[in-house]
Amino acid sequence: MNRTEAEERLYCAMTIGEELLVSGAEVNRVEDTIRRICTAYGAERVDVFTITSSIVTTIYGADFGACTQTRRVSGMAYDLNRLDALNRLSRRICAENLSPEEVRAEIVHIDAGPRYSFGMQLFIYALISGSFSIFFGGSLRDMVASALIGILLKLFESALRRKAHNALVTGLLCSSVGGLLAQLSVRLGLGVHADLIGIGNIMLLIPGIAFTNSLRDLFSGDTITGLIRFLESMLLAIVIALGFTLAGLLF
């Protein structure tokens, strides 16, 4: 394998690593996947360093020398089905030594895979909001109000994500709007308890997966990534609480 081929195969491995990280994989899984793919392609040594926003990989082989690539990773879009498909693809690469062209075709196929429709997402947001509202002691009217607000929050969040890419700004605005709608629904007589309606809505925004991943990374020995994810999730939780608090103070 010459240097051009090595660079091409390393690029494919980095792409799969990036997609895994964005889909919610822990960093040790990302590093192990890149290491296994590069080794399967003929690299004699593979050094991978991954945090939540960056992947750096250096491979070495007698035929091509040392090759290093860096990938900037921005944003997270947790998708366990996509994560599973990427895991299966990485195993195929190691077993069948797929060419870069075949890998790119498989990634395009995964990207074009089935997704939840927007209507289904609205239903899920309503279901989560209403369920948590009644779980914490809300009435049926609170459940209905929380479910309707959950639908509005999904619409607002989707519109907001087209303009703003900062998770903290998005969380603050969504939590503020959710708190205002909860208070307004009580004023209009649709709901009874604004706090219980808000609880249902706040569950849509709490970064539970990010917080869980941070603890998993810490216990796995990936201290830097674990601390970064922990701080990000704590900041987001504080911002969300601030948004609901501000909305409550206005009333």
C-alpha positions in Angstrom: 0.0 0.0 0.0 1.5 3.3 -1.1 1.1 6.7 0.7 -1.9 7.8 -1.4 -3.8 4.6 -0.7 -2.9 4.9 3.0 -4.2 8.5 3.1 -7.4 7.4 1.4 -8.1 4.5 3.7 -7.3 6.6 6.8 -9.8 9.2 5.5 -12.5 6.5 5.4 -11.6 5.3 8.9 -11.8 8.9 10.2 -15.2 9.4 8.5 -16.6 6.4 10.2 -15.2 7.5 13.5 -16.7 10.9 13.1 -20.1 9.5 12.2 -19.9 7.2 15.3 -19.1 10.1 17.6 -21.9 12.3 16.3 -24.4 9.4 16.6 -23.6 9.0 20.3 -20.7 6.5 20.5 -18.3 6.7 23.5 -14.8 7.8 22.6 -13.2 4.5 23.4 -15.5 2.8 20.8 -14.5 5.5 18.3 -10.8 5.0 18.9 -11.1 1.2 18.8 -13.0 1.3 15.6 -10.5 3.5 13.8 -7.6 1.5 15.2 -9.1 -1.8 14.0 -10.0 -0.5 10.5 -6.5 1.0 10.0 -4.9 -2.2 11.2 -7.1 -4.3 8.8 -5.9 -2.0 5.9 -2.3 -2.8 6.7 -1.1 -0.1 9.2 1.6 -1.4 11.5 0.9 1.2 14.2 -2.2 3.3 14.9 -2.4 6.1 17.4 -5.8 7.7 17.9 -6.8 10.6 20.2 -10.5 11.5 20.4 -12.5 14.1 22.4 -16.0 15.3 21.8 -15.0 17.9 19.2 -11.9 16.5 17.5 -10.3 13.2 16.3 -6.6 13.0 15.6 -5.1 9.8 14.1 -1.6 8.8 13.0 -0.8 5.6 11.2 2.6 4.1 10.4 3.6 1.5 7.9 7.0 0.5 6.3 5.6 1.1 2.8 4.0 4.6 3.3 5.7 6.0 6.4 3.6 8.1 8.8 0.3 9.7 7.9 -1.7 12.0 10.2 -5.2 13.4 9.8 -7.3 15.6 12.0 -11.1 15.8 12.0 -13.1 18.6 13.6 -16.4 17.3 14.9 -19.3 19.7 15.5 -22.7 18.9 17.0 -24.3 15.7 18.2 -27.3 13.9 16.7 -27.9 10.9 18.8 -29.2 8.0 16.6 -28.8 4.5 17.9 -30.0 2.9 14.7 -27.4 4.7 12.7 -24.8 3.8 15.4 -25.6 0.1 15.0 -25.4 0.4 11.2 -22.0 2.0 11.4 -20.8 -0.7 13.8 -21.8 -3.4 11.4 -20.1 -1.5 8.5 -16.9 -1.3 10.5 -16.9 -5.0 11.2 -17.5 -5.7 7.4 -14.5 -3.5 6.6 -12.3 -5.5 8.9 -13.5 -8.8 7.7 -13.8 -8.1 3.9 -11.2 -5.3 3.5 -13.7 -3.1 1.6 -12.3 -0.5 -0.8 -12.7 3.2 -0.1 -15.3 3.5 -2.9 -17.3 0.7 -1.3 -17.1 2.3 2.1 -18.3 5.6 0.8 -21.2 3.9 -1.0 -22.2 2.1 2.3 -22.1 5.4 4.3 -24.3 7.1 1.7 -26.7 4.1 2.0 -26.7 4.5 5.8 -27.3 8.2 5.6 -30.3 7.5 3.3 -31.7 5.0 5.7 -35.2 5.3 7.4 -35.8 8.1 9.8 -38.7 9.0 12.0 -41.1 11.2 10.1 -41.7 14.8 11.4 -45.3 13.8 12.3 -44.0 10.9 14.4 -41.5 13.2 16.2 -44.4 15.5 17.1 -46.3 12.6 18.5 -43.3 11.4 20.5 -42.8 14.9 22.0 -46.5 15.1 22.9 -46.4 11.6 24.4 -43.2 12.3 26.5 -44.5 15.7 27.8 -48.0 14.4 28.7 -46.7 11.2 30.3 -44.2 12.9 32.6 -46.7 15.6 33.5 -49.3 13.0 34.8 -46.5 10.8 36.2 -45.5 13.6 38.6 -49.0 14.1 39.8 -50.7 16.3 37.2 -54.3 16.1 36.2 -55.7 15.0 32.8 -56.0 18.7 31.9 -52.3 19.2 32.8 -51.4 16.2 30.6 -53.3 17.6 27.6 -51.8 21.0 28.1 -48.3 19.6 28.4 -48.7 17.4 25.3 -49.9 20.4 23.2 -47.0 22.5 24.5 -44.6 19.6 23.6 -45.8 19.8 20.0 -45.3 23.5 19.9 -41.8 23.2 21.4 -40.8 20.7 18.7 -42.0 23.1 16.0 -40.1 26.0 17.7 -37.0 23.9 18.2 -36.9 22.7 14.5 -37.3 26.3 13.3 -34.6 27.5 15.8 -32.1 24.9 14.8 -32.1 26.2 11.2 -30.9 29.6 12.5 -28.9 28.9 15.7 -26.3 26.1 16.2 -25.5 26.9 19.8 -27.0 24.3 22.1 -27.1 26.7 25.1 -28.9 29.4 23.2 -31.4 26.8 21.8 -32.0 25.3 25.3 -32.5 28.8 26.9 -35.0 29.9 24.3 -36.9 26.6 24.2 -37.1 26.4 28.0 -38.3 30.1 28.2 -41.0 29.5 25.6 -42.0 26.2 27.4 -42.3 28.0 30.7 -44.3 30.9 29.2 -46.7 28.5 27.5 -47.2 26.5 30.7 -48.1 29.6 32.6 -50.3 30.9 29.8 -52.2 27.5 29.6 -53.1 27.9 33.2 -54.2 31.5 32.7 -56.4 30.4 29.8 -58.0 27.5 31.9 -56.5 24.7 29.8 -54.3 23.4 32.5 -54.4 23.5 36.3 -50.8 23.3 37.6 -48.2 25.3 35.7 -45.3 23.6 37.5 -46.5 20.1 36.6 -47.1 21.1 33.0 -43.6 22.5 32.9 -42.1 19.3 34.3 -43.4 17.4 31.3 -41.9 19.9 28.9 -38.6 20.2 30.7 -38.0 16.4 30.2 -37.8 17.1 26.5 -34.8 19.3 27.0 -32.8 17.7 29.8 -29.5 16.3 28.4 -29.9 12.9 29.9 -27.9 11.0 27.2 -25.0 13.4 27.3 -24.8 13.2 31.1 -24.9 9.4 31.1 -22.2 9.3 28.4 -20.0 11.6 30.5 -20.2 9.2 33.4 -19.5 6.3 31.2 -16.4 8.0 29.7 -15.1 8.9 33.2 -15.5 5.3 34.4 -13.8 4.1 31.2 -10.7 6.2 31.9 -11.4 8.9 29.2 -11.2 11.7 31.8 -10.9 14.6 29.4 -13.9 13.7 27.3 -15.9 12.7 30.4 -15.2 16.1 32.0 -16.1 18.0 28.8 -19.3 16.2 28.4 -20.2 16.5 32.1 -19.6 20.3 32.0 -21.6 20.7 28.8 -24.6 18.7 30.2 -24.4 20.7 33.5 -24.3 24.0 31.7 -27.2 23.0 29.5 -29.3 21.9 32.5 -28.6 25.1 34.3 -29.6 27.2 31.2 -32.8 25.2 30.9 -33.7 25.7 34.6 -32.9 29.4 34.1 -35.2 29.7 31.2 -38.2 28.1 33.1 -37.4 30.2 36.1 -37.4 33.5 34.1 -40.8 32.5 32.5 -42.2 31.8 36.0 -41.0 35.2 37.3 -42.8 37.0 34.5 -46.1 35.7 35.9 
